[in-house]
Amino acid sequence: NWKGKIQGPLGKILLGSCLVLFLIGVLLVVDSYSAAPLLAFMVLSVSTMAFIKRGLFKDVDKLIWLRSLTLALLVCSLGVGLIWAFWVWYDERYWDTEVKVEYYDLLECENIYANATFKELLANSTLLDQFIADGEPFEDCGAAYIVWVSPLVFSVVTLCLALTSWFVLRAEKRRQRLKQAVKVEPLAQVFMTLVLLAVLGMWVAASIASATSAVSDTILAMALLSLLTMVGIAAGVFGLSYMKSQVKQTSLGKKFYEFGTSDWGKGFVTVTMGPLFLAFLCLDMITQFIRKYTGLGKTIIDDTEKRSIFTKSTRKMITDIKQWEFGSVCTKGLIWGMFFFTVSIGVARIVLVFLSWLREELDPVSVAITTGIIIAVGIIMFLLPPVPGVPVYITIGIVLVSKVEDSMGFVGGIMYGIALSLGLKISAIFMQQKIIGEMWGSKSVAIRSMVGINSVELRAMRRALSEPGPSFGKVAILIGGPDWPTSVLTGIMRLSYPVMAFYSLPVVFLIAPCVVSGALLVKASAEGGIYESLNSLAVTLTVVVQSGSMIVAAQTLAKYAVKYEAELRAEEPDQEVLKLEQKKARKVAIAKELASWKHLSFPTKLLHITSVLLMTASCWAFQLIGTTLFVTFDITDSIDEDLNGDVLSLIKDPGYVALAAFGAASAWYFIFRFILGRRVGVKLLMTRNEVTPASDD
């Protein structure tokens, strides 16, 4: 019992020790992960608020606590942000060369400039000019920038916490006012919105990686910590079990629950959460050991629990996992891993190097020719399914704005880039919808079957987009959905292109921050100063706008799918697709049977498990230690100067190990699918001839 006279203080000491060890760990990795202190601040801020609520204001009403917390966080955010902005403006502490060198010296960054120390650079204007001419060879000292910008980050993070607290406060007040008038509490809806915003922030970070890999890593980590922050606030104030029961009743919650209980969801969880689950099992074993041999915590009465190394709840979880169809879960986990690699690593790195090369090649070319080439390249990139629109817009900001700045000015160049990006987007919608979707996809029964044209989700999408007159749902889906799939699906469903194009025009509000961030990236690289700060803000705005549009699109589709589910299921199905699926049903059933865990031989099971482990390890390595596996390279860098003319030098030696693990896991997936296809064909032939097949093993 942790509430005893001895156990209570002991539990607090142990919990405090964990936080201290966490801080020590952060300090130990700060050389490799300069953003670690900022991420630690996010964790500790939420932990501190939880401790204050449970320790000092345990009996205070939730509304009073949330109102006071919101006000305090807002005051801190605005105060620190304004003081920092005034300090930068009044003392001219912009992130320029002199400030950089000063911070490099303060933090004792590695000095690879052989001619002088940092202090000598500051004191000698000639050396400082040479330092600038050499391209500032210390720019990889990320800790210096983190220290300079940390007050602004503190202000932004605190503002996000204040907004989160305010949203929860509004939802709780509405819940108490409505009481039983609604089935789903507004609090659960707000919570789902915030969580999805954090998750989609990770997706946008992966998209931004196609233009600037260094910034996206920090954004991805911040988004992940934001997700944990939202869960922590909800669990601390209202209880995790309560939130779980309420979230399941929301439209998005129902869809997530359906996904999570499917083999696709289980495969996704296996690859993305596998290492965390192993860590959870270790902690659970420690918990059970303490309960059994020290008498602390929950009293163990049941004999089965006394013999078990896991707690009762974890044993139930393991029992549920044992019921999974591991044959299907493993193959779908491998597909998720390949999807992650394709979007976040493969496409991002390839597009990054290509755009860097394109930028250098277009440098001496005229504006007219540059514009024409950018249009051609942009259209081609839009027609590639894995490539999102974000890197295209950022590239236009980087290449074109600086090119036309002399004739149009900086602001005029940005407007030119935004207009060109919007034109590209509308043109791409035409090609994706009318050519790929309508002329090709809609005429193919196999493609209509593959995309699930008879599914409730696609029927909900068609209903939302087909409603007459202006509709917020149309705009939300068209500008918030993924570029290529959304437009192609509208073509397969044979929707009106003029209507789709018209309601896609608000995408300009998503394009503008991307173009601005690209233009500011060039300015920051050439002039530094205030442009460094503005570029960071523009990238942050890009993440917020892109993630927000995706969240609205997801909510709209979920709302239509849940609200009109009965009507959508009653709609007349695509008869050609229905006949094809009925014809393939026998083949699908045989494939499912042969791929099931109980019919797989021991070597196949071992290869399945090994491949999933390799895929999981490689994906986590790509994400957590990306700078160890790959050279940090941005679109403004030079292939000749930064990669010595060799594109493969982008991959470090450990990167080849991670790529080999990923390649081995992917190879086994395709080998297994090939063998499975052959076995399915043989069994179908034997079934037609009414011959009993031999045992699979």
C-alpha positions in Angstrom: 0.0 0.0 0.0 1.8 3.1 -1.3 -0.4 5.3 1.0 1.2 4.0 4.2 3.4 6.1 6.5 6.6 4.6 5.1 5.4 3.6 1.6 4.0 7.0 0.8 7.2 9.0 1.2 9.2 6.0 -0.3 7.0 6.1 -3.4 7.5 9.8 -3.9 11.3 9.4 -3.4 11.4 6.6 -6.0 9.3 8.7 -8.5 11.5 11.7 -7.9 14.6 9.6 -8.4 13.2 8.5 -11.8 12.8 12.1 -12.8 16.4 12.9 -11.7 17.7 10.0 -13.7 15.7 11.2 -16.6 17.4 14.6 -16.4 20.8 13.1 -16.1 20.1 11.1 -19.2 19.1 14.2 -21.0 22.3 15.9 -20.1 24.4 12.9 -21.2 22.9 12.9 -24.7 22.8 16.7 -25.2 25.9 16.5 -27.4 24.2 14.2 -29.9 20.6 15.6 -29.4 20.8 19.3 -28.9 17.0 19.6 -28.6 16.9 17.1 -25.7 16.6 19.8 -23.0 13.6 21.4 -24.7 11.9 18.0 -25.0 12.7 17.4 -21.3 11.0 20.7 -20.5 7.8 19.5 -22.1 7.8 16.3 -20.0 8.7 18.0 -16.8 6.2 20.8 -17.2 3.3 18.4 -17.5 4.8 16.3 -14.6 5.1 19.5 -12.4 1.5 20.5 -13.1 0.3 17.0 -12.2 2.3 17.1 -8.9 1.0 20.5 -8.0 -2.6 19.4 -8.7 -2.4 16.1 -6.8 -0.2 17.4 -4.0 -1.2 21.0 -3.2 -4.6 21.4 -4.8 -6.0 17.9 -4.6 -9.4 19.0 -3.4 -9.7 22.1 -5.6 -12.5 22.0 -8.2 -11.4 21.0 -11.7 -12.9 24.2 -13.2 -11.1 26.5 -10.8 -7.8 24.6 -11.3 -8.0 24.6 -15.1 -9.0 28.3 -15.1 -6.1 29.3 -12.9 -3.7 27.0 -14.8 -4.7 28.5 -18.1 -4.2 32.1 -16.9 -0.8 31.3 -15.3 0.5 29.5 -18.4 -0.8 32.3 -20.7 0.9 35.0 -18.6 4.2 33.1 -18.5 4.1 32.5 -22.3 3.3 36.1 -23.3 5.8 37.5 -20.7 8.7 35.4 -21.8 8.0 35.7 -25.5 7.7 39.5 -25.3 10.9 39.9 -23.2 12.8 37.7 -25.6 11.5 39.6 -28.7 12.4 42.9 -27.1 15.9 41.6 -26.1 16.6 40.5 -29.7 15.3 43.7 -31.2 16.7 46.2 -28.7 20.2 44.7 -28.4 20.2 43.5 -32.0 20.8 40.0 -30.9 19.7 38.5 -34.2 21.1 35.1 -35.1 23.8 36.5 -37.2 27.5 35.5 -37.6 28.7 37.5 -34.6 26.0 36.1 -32.3 26.7 32.6 -33.6 30.4 32.8 -32.9 29.7 34.2 -29.4 27.5 31.3 -28.5 29.9 28.8 -30.0 32.6 30.1 -27.7 30.2 30.1 -24.7 29.2 26.5 -25.3 32.8 25.4 -26.2 31.6 24.0 -29.6 34.1 21.9 -31.5 36.5 24.3 -33.3 37.5 23.1 -36.8 38.6 26.5 -37.9 42.4 26.1 -37.9 43.2 29.8 -38.2 41.8 31.2 -35.0 39.8 30.5 -31.8 36.2 31.8 -31.5 37.3 34.8 -29.4 40.0 35.7 -32.0 37.3 35.6 -34.7 35.2 38.0 -32.7 38.1 40.4 -32.1 39.5 40.3 -35.7 37.1 41.6 -38.4 39.3 40.2 -41.2 39.2 36.7 -39.7 35.5 37.1 -39.2 35.0 38.0 -42.8 37.0 34.9 -43.8 34.9 32.9 -41.5 31.7 34.1 -43.3 33.4 33.4 -46.7 34.2 29.9 -45.6 30.5 29.2 -45.1 30.5 29.3 -41.2 32.0 25.8 -40.7 30.5 25.5 -37.2 26.8 25.6 -38.2 26.3 22.0 -37.0 26.7 23.1 -33.4 22.9 23.0 -32.9 23.2 23.4 -29.1 24.2 27.1 -29.7 21.0 27.8 -31.6 18.9 25.9 -29.1 20.3 28.1 -26.2 19.6 31.3 -28.2 16.1 30.4 -29.2 15.1 28.5 -26.0 13.1 31.4 -24.5 10.9 31.5 -27.6 10.5 27.8 -27.6 9.5 28.0 -23.9 7.0 30.7 -24.8 5.5 28.6 -27.6 5.3 25.4 -25.6 3.8 27.1 -22.7 1.2 28.8 -25.0 0.3 25.3 -26.4 -0.2 24.0 -22.9 -2.3 27.1 -22.0 -4.5 26.5 -25.1 -4.8 22.8 -24.3 -5.9 23.7 -20.7 -8.3 26.2 -22.1 -9.8 23.7 -24.6 -10.3 21.2 -21.8 -11.8 23.9 -19.5 -14.3 24.9 -22.2 -15.2 21.2 -22.8 -15.6 20.5 -19.1 -17.8 23.5 -18.6 -20.0 22.5 -21.6 -20.2 18.9 -20.3 -21.4 20.1 -16.9 -23.9 22.4 -18.5 -25.3 19.8 -20.9 -24.9 16.8 -18.5 -26.8 14.0 -20.0 -28.1 15.9 -23.1 -25.3 14.5 -25.3 -24.0 10.9 -25.6 -20.4 12.0 -26.2 -18.7 14.4 -23.9 -17.1 17.5 -25.6 -14.0 16.7 -23.5 -13.4 13.5 -25.5 -13.9 15.3 -28.8 -11.3 18.0 -27.8 -8.9 15.3 -26.6 -9.1 13.4 -29.9 -8.5 16.6 -31.8 -5.4 17.5 -29.9 -4.0 13.9 -30.0 -4.6 13.7 -33.8 -3.0 17.1 -34.2 0.2 15.8 -32.6 0.1 12.6 -34.6 -0.4 14.5 -37.9 2.4 16.8 -36.9 4.7 13.8 -37.2 3.4 13.2 -40.7 4.0 16.8 -41.7 7.5 16.6 -40.2 8.2 13.7 -42.5 7.0 15.8 -45.4 9.2 18.7 -44.5 12.2 16.3 -44.3 12.1 16.4 -48.1 13.3 20.0 -47.9 15.2 20.3 -44.7 16.1 17.2 -42.7 17.5 18.9 -39.6 14.4 21.0 -38.8 12.0 18.0 -39.3 13.8 15.8 -36.8 13.2 18.4 -34.0 9.6 18.9 -35.2 9.0 15.2 -35.1 10.3 14.8 -31.6 8.3 17.8 -30.4 5.1 16.3 -32.0 5.8 13.0 -30.3 6.3 14.7 -26.9 3.1 16.7 -27.6 1.2 13.5 -28.0 2.5 12.2 -24.7 1.7 15.6 -23.1 -2.0 15.5 -24.2 -2.4 12.0 -22.8 -0.6 13.0 -19.6 -2.9 16.0 -19.1 -6.1 14.0 -19.7 -4.9 11.1 -17.5 -3.8 13.5 -14.7 -7.0 15.6 -14.6 -9.7 13.2 -15.5 -8.3 9.7 -15.3 -7.1 7.5 -18.2 -9.9 4.9 -18.0 -12.6 7.6 -18.0 -11.0 9.3 -21.1 -10.7 5.9 -22.9 -14.4 5.1 -22.4 -15.4 8.6 -23.7 -13.0 8.7 -26.7 -14.5 5.4 -28.0 -17.8 7.2 -28.4 -16.5 9.9 -30.7 -16.6 9.5 -34.5 -12.8 9.5 -34.8 -12.5 7.3 -31.7 -14.8 4.7 -33.2 -12.8 4.6 -36.4 -9.5 4.4 -34.5 -10.9 1.6 -32.4 -12.0 -0.4 -35.5 -8.5 0.1 -37.0 -6.8 -0.9 -33.7 -8.7 -4.1 -33.5 -8.0 -5.1 -37.1 -4.9 -7.0 -38.2 -3.7 -3.8 -39.9 -3.9 -1.9 -36.6 -2.2 -4.8 -34.8 0.6 -4.9 -37.4 1.1 -1.1 -37.1 1.3 -1.3 -33.3 3.8 -4.2 -33.5 6.2 -2.2 -35.6 5.8 1.2 -34.0 5.2 0.2 -30.3 7.1 -3.1 -30.1 10.2 -1.8 -28.2 8.0 0.3 -25.9 5.9 -2.8 -25.1 9.1 -4.8 -24.2 10.1 -1.9 -21.9 6.6 -2.0 -20.4 7.0 -5.7 -19.7 10.3 -5.2 -17.9 8.7 -2.5 -15.7 5.7 -4.7 -15.1 8.0 -7.5 -13.9 9.7 -5.1 -11.5 6.2 -4.0 -10.2 5.2 -7.6 -9.7 8.5 -8.4 -7.9 8.0 -5.5 -5.5 4.4 -6.5 -4.8 5.4 -10.2 -4.1 8.5 -9.7 -2.0 8.2 -6.3 -0.3 4.5 -6.0 0.4 4.4 -2.6 -1.2 1.6 -1.7 -3.6 -1.4 -3.9 -4.3 -1.8 -6.9 -2.0 -1.5 -10.2 -3.9 -4.1 -12.8 -2.8 -4.6 -15.1 -5.8 -2.3 -18.1 -6.0 -2.0 -17.7 -9.8 -0.8 -14.2 -9.4 1.7 -15.2 -6.8 3.3 -17.7 -9.3 3.3 -15.2 -12.2 6.1 -12.8 -13.0 3.5 -10.3 -14.5 0.6 -8.4 -12.9 -3.0 -9.4 -13.5 -3.7 -6.7 -16.0 -0.6 -7.5 -18.0 -1.4 -11.2 -18.0 -4.8 -10.4 -19.5 -3.1 -8.2 -22.2 -0.7 -11.1 -23.0 -3.6 -13.5 -23.2 -5.4 -11.2 -25.7 -2.2 -10.9 -27.8 -1.9 -14.7 -27.9 -5.2 -14.8 -29.7 -3.9 -12.6 -32.6 -3.5 -14.1 -36.0 0.3 -13.6 -36.1 0.6 -14.7 -39.8 -1.5 -11.8 -40.9 -0.2 -9.4 -38.2 3.4 -10.0 -39.2 2.9 -9.5 -42.9 0.9 -6.3 -42.3 3.5 -5.1 -39.9 6.1 -5.5 -42.7 3.9 -3.5 -45.1 3.7 -0.7 -42.5 7.4 -0.7 -42.1 8.0 -0.4 -45.9 5.4 2.4 -46.1 7.2 4.3 -43.3 10.6 3.9 -45.0 9.2 4.9 -48.4 7.6 8.1 -47.2 9.9 9.2 -44.4 13.3 7.9 -45.5 13.4 6.8 -49.2 11.3 9.5 -50.8 12.4 12.2 -48.4 16.1 11.7 -48.9 15.9 11.1 -52.7 13.7 14.2 -53.2 16.0 16.2 -50.9 19.1 15.4 -53.0 17.3 15.9 -56.3 15.9 19.3 -55.3 19.4 20.4 -54.0 20.9 19.4 -57.4 18.0 21.2 -59.2 18.6 24.3 -57.2 22.3 24.4 -58.2 21.6 23.7 -61.9 18.9 26.5 -62.1 21.1 29.1 -60.4 22.6 30.6 -63.6 19.3 30.1 -65.7 16.9 32.9 -66.5 13.6 33.4 -64.6 11.5 32.3 -67.5 13.4 29.0 -68.1 13.5 28.4 -64.3 9.8 28.9 -64.1 9.2 26.4 -66.9 11.5 23.8 -65.4 9.9 24.2 -62.0 6.4 23.7 -63.5 7.5 20.6 -65.3 9.3 19.1 -62.2 6.4 20.1 -59.9 3.8 18.4 -62.1 6.0 15.2 -62.3 6.4 15.2 -58.5 2.7 15.7 -57.9 2.0 12.7 -60.1 4.1 10.5 -57.9 1.9 8.9 -55.2 4.4 8.9 -52.3 5.5 12.6 -52.8 3.5 15.1 -50.8 3.0 18.7 -51.9 4.9 20.3 -49.1 8.4 19.8 -50.6 7.2 21.2 -53.9 6.0 24.4 -52.4 9.1 24.8 -50.2 11.3 24.3 -53.3 9.4 27.0 -55.2 10.0 29.3 -52.2 13.7 28.4 -52.2 14.5 28.5 -56.0 12.1 31.1 -57.5 11.7 33.8 -54.8 15.4 34.5 -54.7 15.5 34.4 -58.5 12.9 37.1 -59.0 13.7 39.2 -55.9 15.7 41.7 -57.8 12.8 42.5 -60.2 9.8 41.9 -57.9 11.2 42.4 -54.5 11.1 39.8 -51.7 7.4 40.1 -50.9 6.6 40.2 -54.7 8.7 37.1 -55.1 6.8 35.3 -52.4 3.4 36.3 -54.0 4.8 35.0 -57.3 5.8 31.7 -55.7 2.4 31.3 -54.0 0.5 32.0 -57.3 2.7 29.5 -59.2 2.2 26.9 -56.5 -1.5 27.3 -56.5 -1.5 27.0 -60.3 0.5 23.8 -60.1 -1.8 22.4 -57.5 -4.9 23.0 -59.6 -3.2 21.6 -62.7 -2.1 18.6 -60.7 -5.7 18.0 -59.5 -6.8 17.9 -63.1 -4.3 15.3 -64.1 -4.7 13.2 -61.0 -8.5 13.3 -61.2 -9.3 13.3 -64.9 -6.4 11.3 -66.3 -5.3 8.9 -63.6 -8.5 8.6 -61.6 -11.3 8.9 -64.2 -9.8 7.8 -67.5 -7.8 4.9 -66.0 -8.9 4.1 -62.4 -12.6 4.4 -62.9 -12.6 2.0 -65.9 -10.6 -0.7 -64.1 -12.7 -3.0 -62.0 -9.6 -4.2 -60.2 -8.5 -0.7 -59.2 -12.0 0.2 -58.0 -12.0 -3.0 -55.9 -8.5 -2.3 -54.6 -9.4 1.2 -53.3 -12.6 -0.1 -51.7 -15.1 1.7 -53.7 -17.9 -0.1 -51.9 -16.6 0.7 -48.4 -18.4 2.9 -46.0 -15.5 5.3 -45.8 -15.4 6.0 -49.6 -19.2 6.3 -49.7 -18.9 8.8 -46.9 -16.3 10.8 -48.9 -18.5 10.7 -52.0 -21.5 11.9 -50.1 -19.6 14.8 -48.5 -18.2 15.9 -51.9 -21.4 15.4 -53.8 -23.6 17.6 -51.5 -25.1 20.5 -53.5 -24.0 24.1 -52.7 -21.1 25.4 -50.5 -19.9 22.9 -48.0 -17.3 23.1 -45.3 -16.9 19.3 -45.6 -15.9 19.6 -49.2 -13.1 22.1 -48.5 -11.9 20.1 -45.5 -11.5 16.9 -47.4 -10.1 18.4 -50.6 -7.4 20.5 -48.9 -6.8 18.4 -45.8 -6.5 14.9 -47.5 -3.3 13.6 -49.0 -2.7 15.2 -52.3 -2.4 12.3 -54.8 -4.9 9.8 -53.2 -7.6 12.5 -52.7 -7.6 13.7 -56.2 -7.4 10.3 -57.8 -10.3 9.0 -55.7 -12.5 11.9 -56.8 -11.7 10.8 -60.4 -12.5 7.2 -59.7 -15.8 8.4 -58.2 -16.4 10.5 -61.4 -17.0 13.8 -59.5 -17.0 17.1 -61.2 -13.6 18.6 -61.8 -14.7 22.3 -61.8 -16.4 21.8 -58.4 -13.4 20.0 -56.9 -11.0 22.6 -58.3 -13.1 25.5 -57.0 -13.4 24.1 -53.4 -9.7 23.3 -53.5 -8.7 27.0 -53.9 -8.5 27.6 -50.1 -5.4 25.3 -50.3 -3.6 28.6 -50.8 -3.6 29.1 -47.1 -1.7 25.9 -46.8 0.7 26.8 -49.6 1.6 30.2 -48.3 3.5 29.1 -45.1 5.5 26.6 -47.2 6.6 29.1 -49.8 7.4 31.6 -47.1 9.5 29.1 -45.1 11.4 28.2 -48.3 12.1 31.8 -49.1 13.2 32.6 -45.6 15.5 29.5 -45.6 17.5 31.1 -48.4 17.5 34.5 -46.7 18.6 33.0 -43.4 21.4 31.1 -45.1 22.6 34.2 -46.9 22.0 37.0 -44.4 21.2 35.4 -41.1 19.9 37.8 -38.5 16.2 38.1 -38.0 15.6 35.8 -41.0 16.8 32.8 -38.9 14.1 33.5 -36.4 11.4 34.2 -39.0 12.3 30.9 -40.8 11.8 28.9 -37.6 8.4 30.6 -37.1 7.4 29.9 -40.7 8.3 26.2 -40.4 6.3 26.0 -37.2 3.3 27.7 -38.9 3.6 25.2 -41.8 3.4 22.3 -39.3 0.3 23.8 -37.6 -1.6 24.6 -40.8 -0.9 21.3 -42.5 -1.7 19.2 -39.4 -4.8 21.3 -38.7 -6.1 20.8 -42.2 -5.6 17.0 -42.0 -7.3 16.8 -38.7 -10.4 18.6 -40.0 -10.5 16.3 -43.0 -10.3 13.2 -40.8 -13.0 14.5 -38.5 -15.3 15.3 -41.4 -14.9 11.9 -43.0 -15.4 10.1 -39.6 -18.5 12.3 -38.9 -20.1 11.4 -42.2 -19.2 7.7 -41.9 -20.7 7.4 -38.4 -23.7 9.7 -38.8 -24.9 8.2 -42.1 -23.6 4.7 -41.6 -27.0 2.9 -42.1 -27.8 4.9 -45.3 -24.3 4.4 -46.7 -24.4 0.7 -46.2 -27.8 0.6 -47.9 -26.5 2.3 -51.0 -26.4 0.2 -54.2 -22.9 -1.3 -54.5 -20.7 -1.3 -57.6 -22.0 -4.5 -59.2 -18.8 -5.1 -61.2 -16.6 -4.8 -58.2 -19.0 -6.9 -56.2 -18.9 -9.7 -58.8 -15.1 -9.5 -58.9 -14.8 -9.7 -55.1 -17.2 -12.7 -55.0 -15.1 -14.3 -57.7 -11.9 -13.7 -55.8 -13.4 -14.7 -52.4 -12.3 -18.3 -52.8 -8.8 -17.3 -53.7 -8.7 -14.8 -50.8 -10.0 -17.5 -48.3 -7.4 -20.0 -49.4 -4.6 -17.4 -49.2 -5.8 -16.4 -45.7 -5.9 -20.0 -44.6 -2.4 -20.9 -46.0 -0.9 -17.7 -44.5 -2.5 -18.3 -41.0 -0.1 -19.0 -38.2 -1.2 -22.5 -37.5 -0.5 -23.6 -41.1 2.9 -22.1 -41.4 6.0 -24.3 -40.9 8.5 -23.6 -38.1 11.1 -22.1 -40.5 8.5 -19.8 -42.0 7.4 -18.7 -38.5 11.0 -18.0 -37.5 11.6 -16.0 -40.7 8.4 -14.0 -40.0 9.4 -13.1 -36.5 13.0 -12.3 -37.5 11.8 -10.0 -40.3 9.4 -8.1 -38.1 12.2 -7.7 -35.5 14.6 -6.4 -38.2 11.9 -4.1 -39.7 11.0 -2.7 -36.2 14.7 -2.2 -35.3 15.5 -0.4 -38.6 12.4 1.9 -38.5 13.2 2.9 -34.9 16.9 3.5 -35.9 15.9 5.6 -38.9 13.7 7.7 -36.6 15.7 8.0 -33.4 19.3 8.1 -34.6 18.8 9.4 -38.1 21.8 11.8 -37.8 24.0 8.8 -36.9 22.8 6.9 -40.0 22.7 9.8 -42.5 24.7 13.0 -43.1 22.6 16.1 -42.3 21.8 17.6 -45.6 19.4 20.4 -46.6 18.1 21.6 -49.9 20.3 24.7 -49.6 23.4 22.5 -49.3 25.7 21.6 -52.2 26.2 18.0 -53.4 29.7 18.8 -54.7 30.8 20.7 -51.5 28.9 18.9 -48.7 28.8 15.4 -50.2 32.1 15.6 -52.2 30.1 14.9 -55.4 29.1 11.5 -54.2 25.4 11.1 -53.4 26.0 7.8 -51.6 28.2 9.6 -49.0 24.9 10.8 -47.6 24.8 7.4 -45.9 27.1 6.8 -43.0 28.5 3.3 -42.2 25.9 2.6 -39.5 23.3 3.6 -42.1 24.2 0.7 -44.3 23.6 -1.7 -41.4 20.1 -0.3 -40.9 19.4 -0.3 -44.6 20.6 -4.0 -44.8 18.2 -4.9 -41.9 15.3 -3.1 -43.7 16.2 -4.7 -47.0 16.4 -8.2 -45.5 12.9 -7.8 -43.9 11.4 -6.4 -47.1 13.0 -9.2 -49.2 11.4 -11.9 -47.0 8.0 -10.2 -47.4 8.1 -10.4 -51.2 9.6 -13.9 -51.2 6.8 -15.1 -48.9 4.1 -13.4 -51.0 5.6 -15.1 -54.1 5.6 -18.5 -52.5 2.1 -18.0 -51.1 0.8 -17.0 -54.5 2.2 -20.2 -56.0 0.7 -22.4 -53.3 -2.7 -20.7 -53.6 -2.6 -21.4 -57.4 -1.8 -25.1 -56.8 -4.5 -25.5 -54.2 -7.1 -23.8 -56.5 -6.2 -26.2 -59.3 -6.4 -29.1 -56.9 -9.8 -28.0 -55.7 -11.1 -27.7 -59.2 -10.0 -31.2 -59.9 -11.5 -32.3 -56.6 -8.2 -33.6 -55.2 -7.6 -33.4 -51.5 -4.5 -31.3 -51.0 -1.6 -32.5 -48.9 -0.8 -31.1 -45.5 0.8 -27.6 -45.6 3.6 -28.8 -43.3 
